[in-house]
Amino acid sequence: MEKFVITKNTNDEFQFEFINKEGEILLRSSGYTRKFMCEKGIESVKTNSQDSTKFYKKTISDNKVYFNLKAFNGKIIGMSKMYDDRISRDQGIEFLKEKALHAITEDQSKLSEKNVNSESIAC
């Protein structure tokens, strides 16, 4: 089943990823200082992914393509993975539209925190 996963990064920020049932990360947020705001970001993805005008299709220099999903205020909520072609990217957008609304949320931020702390101790 597709899901959002909340983690805590090494900068002590929360972020989320939208992951398909094969475990592939399709969309990633930037960092949030509070978990509550990260959870609001997930809700924003669920809402804004239903509006085609919120997807901004991008191309980088080596012809890889991706998309950004923006909120009503114009801020980027999440950036997709890199795709090899436009057709795959557009299929990724359609997949997010179809699956994000009912995806579960899994909070792994406590696990991430333990991993970060154990890495700090090991150094």
NUDODREN-469069 format. One record per residue: x, y, z of N, C-alpha, C in turn; residue number from 1; residue in three letters. Coordinates in steps of 0.05 Angstrom, whole numbers, always signed. Example, Ala and Ser with C-alpha at 12.3 -4.5 7.8 and 13.67 -1.06 7.14 Angstrom:
REM NUDODREN-469069
> +264; -114; +156; +246; -90; +156; +264; -66; +156; 1; ALA;
> +257; -45; +142; +273; -21; +143; +258; +1; +157; 2; SER;
END
This chain:
REM NUDODREN-469069
> +17; -24; +0; +0; +0; +0; +18; +25; +0; 1; MET;
> +9; +45; -14; +23; +71; -15; +21; +85; +11; 2; GLU;
> +41; +100; +19; +41; +113; +45; +59; +138; +45; 3; LYS;
> +53; +155; +64; +70; +177; +71; +87; +168; +95; 4; PHE;
> +112; +173; +95; +130; +166; +117; +143; +191; +128; 5; VAL;
> +139; +196; +153; +152; +219; +167; +178; +209; +179; 6; ILE;
> +200; +224; +174; +226; +217; +186; +238; +243; +197; 7; THR;
> +259; +240; +212; +274; +262; +223; +302; +261; +212; 8; LYS;
> +311; +283; +199; +337; +282; +186; +359; +290; +205; 9; ASN;
> +384; +290; +195; +407; +297; +212; +407; +326; +221; 10; THR;
> +392; +343; +208; +390; +371; +217; +368; +375; +238; 11; ASN;
> +358; +352; +248; +337; +353; +268; +311; +364; +257; 12; ASP;
> +306; +361; +231; +282; +370; +218; +265; +346; +210; 13; GLU;
> +239; +350; +210; +220; +329; +201; +216; +332; +171; 14; PHE;
> +213; +310; +157; +206; +311; +129; +189; +287; +123; 15; GLN;
> +175; +288; +101; +159; +265; +93; +166; +257; +64; 16; PHE;
> +160; +232; +59; +163; +220; +33; +137; +205; +26; 17; GLU;
> +129; +206; +1; +107; +190; -9; +120; +166; -23; 18; PHE;
> +113; +143; -14; +126; +118; -23; +105; +99; -34; 19; ILE;
> +112; +87; -57; +93; +68; -69; +97; +40; -56; 20; ASN;
> +80; +21; -64; +80; -5; -50; +106; -21; -55; 21; LYS;
> +122; -12; -76; +147; -25; -81; +170; -13; -64; 22; GLU;
> +163; +8; -49; +183; +22; -32; +198; +44; -46; 23; GLY;
> +189; +52; -70; +202; +73; -85; +192; +100; -76; 24; GLU;
> +210; +119; -71; +202; +146; -62; +194; +162; -87; 25; ILE;
> +169; +171; -87; +159; +186; -110; +158; +216; -106; 26; LEU;
> +156; +224; -80; +155; +252; -74; +168; +256; -46; 27; LEU;
> +183; +278; -44; +197; +284; -19; +193; +313; -12; 28; ARG;
> +189; +318; +14; +186; +346; +23; +213; +357; +31; 29; SER;
> +214; +383; +36; +237; +395; +49; +233; +392; +79; 30; SER;
> +251; +403; +94; +250; +400; +123; +231; +418; +137; 31; GLY;
> +219; +408; +159; +201; +424; +176; +213; +423; +204; 32; TYR;
> +212; +446; +218; +222; +447; +245; +204; +433; +265; 33; THR;
> +179; +430; +259; +159; +417; +277; +145; +395; +263; 34; ARG;
> +140; +373; +277; +126; +350; +265; +98; +358; +257; 35; LYS;
> +85; +375; +273; +58; +384; +267; +57; +397; +239; 36; PHE;
> +77; +412; +232; +78; +425; +206; +83; +405; +183; 37; MET;
> +99; +385; +189; +103; +363; +170; +77; +348; +165; 38; CYS;
> +62; +343; +185; +36; +330; +182; +17; +348; +166; 39; GLU;
> +18; +374; +170; +2; +392; +154; +11; +392; +125; 40; LYS;
> +37; +388; +120; +47; +385; +93; +36; +361; +79; 41; GLY;
> +33; +339; +93; +21; +315; +82; -8; +320; +75; 42; ILE;
> -23; +333; +92; -51; +340; +86; -52; +358; +62; 43; GLU;
> -33; +376; +59; -32; +394; +36; -27; +379; +10; 44; SER;
> -10; +358; +11; -6; +341; -12; -32; +328; -20; 45; VAL;
> -45; +316; +0; -70; +302; -5; -91; +321; -19; 46; LYS;
> -93; +345; -10; -112; +365; -21; -102; +375; -48; 47; THR;
> -78; +385; -49; -68; +398; -74; -62; +378; -97; 48; ASN;
> -58; +353; -90; -53; +333; -112; -78; +328; -128; 49; SER;
> -101; +337; -119; -126; +333; -133; -130; +355; -154; 50; GLN;
> -112; +375; -154; -115; +398; -172; -92; +398; -192; 51; ASP;
> -97; +393; -217; -76; +391; -238; -60; +417; -240; 52; SER;
> -72; +439; -233; -57; +465; -236; -35; +468; -215; 53; THR;
> -34; +450; -195; -14; +452; -174; +11; +437; -180; 54; LYS;
> +12; +423; -203; +35; +408; -211; +52; +425; -231; 55; PHE;
> +77; +428; -225; +95; +444; -242; +116; +425; -253; 56; TYR;
> +115; +421; -279; +133; +402; -293; +159; +416; -299; 57; LYS;
> +181; +402; -293; +208; +414; -295; +227; +395; -311; 58; LYS;
> +247; +407; -323; +268; +392; -337; +295; +403; -328; 59; THR;
> +314; +385; -323; +341; +394; -316; +360; +389; -339; 60; ILE;
> +384; +398; -336; +403; +400; -359; +408; +373; -373; 61; SER;
> +407; +351; -360; +413; +326; -374; +387; +312; -384; 62; ASP;
> +366; +329; -388; +340; +320; -398; +325; +302; -379; 63; ASN;
> +333; +300; -354; +317; +287; -334; +294; +305; -328; 64; LYS;
> +271; +294; -321; +248; +310; -315; +237; +303; -287; 65; VAL;
> +222; +322; -276; +210; +318; -250; +187; +337; -247; 66; TYR;
> +174; +337; -224; +152; +356; -219; +154; +366; -190; 67; PHE;
> +144; +390; -187; +140; +401; -160; +110; +403; -156; 68; ASN;
> +102; +398; -131; +74; +402; -124; +73; +426; -106; 69; LEU;
> +56; +446; -113; +55; +471; -98; +28; +473; -84; 70; LYS;
> +29; +488; -62; +5; +494; -47; -9; +518; -59; 71; ALA;
> -33; +524; -48; -48; +547; -58; -33; +573; -56; 72; PHE;
> -14; +575; -36; +2; +599; -32; +27; +600; -50; 73; ASN;
> +30; +580; -67; +52; +580; -86; +78; +567; -76; 74; GLY;
> +78; +559; -50; +102; +546; -39; +103; +516; -47; 75; LYS;
> +127; +507; -52; +131; +479; -59; +126; +461; -35; 76; ILE;
> +108; +442; -38; +103; +423; -17; +122; +399; -19; 77; ILE;
> +126; +390; -44; +143; +367; -48; +155; +367; -76; 78; GLY;
> +177; +353; -79; +191; +350; -105; +191; +320; -111; 79; MET;
> +185; +314; -136; +185; +285; -144; +213; +275; -148; 80; SER;
> +214; +249; -152; +239; +236; -160; +245; +245; -189; 81; LYS;
> +268; +239; -198; +276; +245; -226; +266; +222; -244; 82; MET;
> +255; +230; -267; +245; +211; -286; +262; +214; -312; 83; TYR;
> +263; +192; -327; +279; +192; -352; +264; +205; -375; 84; ASP;
> +238; +206; -373; +223; +218; -396; +197; +231; -385; 85; ASP;
> +185; +247; -402; +161; +262; -395; +137; +243; -390; 86; ARG;
> +135; +222; -406; +113; +204; -403; +113; +191; -375; 87; ILE;
> +136; +182; -366; +139; +170; -339; +132; +191; -318; 88; SER;
> +142; +216; -321; +135; +237; -302; +105; +242; -301; 89; ARG;
> +92; +243; -324; +64; +248; -324; +48; +225; -312; 90; ASP;
> +58; +201; -315; +46; +178; -302; +50; +180; -272; 91; GLN;
> +73; +190; -263; +78; +194; -235; +58; +214; -223; 92; GLY;
> +52; +235; -237; +33; +255; -229; +5; +242; -226; 93; ILE;
> -3; +227; -246; -29; +214; -245; -31; +194; -222; 94; GLU;
> -9; +180; -217; -7; +161; -194; -11; +176; -168; 95; PHE;
> +3; +198; -164; +0; +214; -140; -28; +224; -136; 96; LEU;
> -40; +233; -158; -68; +242; -156; -87; +220; -147; 97; LYS;
> -82; +196; -157; -99; +174; -151; -95; +162; -123; 98; GLU;
> -70; +161; -114; -64; +147; -89; -60; +164; -64; 99; LYS;
> -52; +189; -67; -44; +205; -44; -68; +210; -25; 100; ALA;
> -91; +214; -36; -114; +222; -20; -120; +202; +2; 101; LEU;
> -117; +176; -3; -124; +155; +16; -100; +141; +28; 102; HIS;
> -76; +151; +23; -52; +138; +33; -50; +142; +63; 103; ALA;
> -40; +121; +76; -36; +123; +105; -10; +139; +111; 104; ILE;
> -7; +147; +136; +17; +160; +145; +31; +143; +166; 105; THR;
> +56; +138; +162; +72; +123; +180; +94; +141; +192; 106; GLU;
> +94; +144; +219; +113; +161; +232; +137; +145; +241; 107; ASP;
> +159; +150; +227; +185; +137; +234; +204; +157; +245; 108; GLN;
> +194; +180; +254; +212; +201; +264; +226; +193; +290; 109; SER;
> +214; +177; +306; +227; +167; +331; +250; +148; +323; 110; LYS;
> +245; +131; +303; +266; +113; +294; +289; +128; +282; 111; LEU;
> +282; +149; +266; +303; +165; +254; +319; +179; +275; 112; SER;
> +306; +188; +296; +320; +202; +318; +340; +184; +331; 113; GLU;
> +332; +158; +336; +350; +139; +348; +374; +134; +330; 114; LYS;
> +369; +131; +304; +391; +127; +285; +410; +150; +285; 115; ASN;
> +399; +174; +285; +416; +198; +285; +433; +199; +311; 116; VAL;
> +420; +193; +334; +434; +194; +359; +456; +172; +361; 117; ASN;
> +450; +149; +351; +470; +127; +352; +493; +133; +333; 118; SER;
> +487; +147; +310; +509; +155; +292; +526; +176; +305; 119; GLU;
> +514; +194; +320; +529; +215; +334; +547; +203; +355; 120; SER;
> +537; +183; +369; +553; +169; +390; +576; +154; +377; 121; ILE;
> +572; +142; +354; +592; +126; +341; +615; +143; +331; 122; ALA;
> +611; +168; +326; +632; +186; +315; +653; +192; +334; 123; CYS;
END
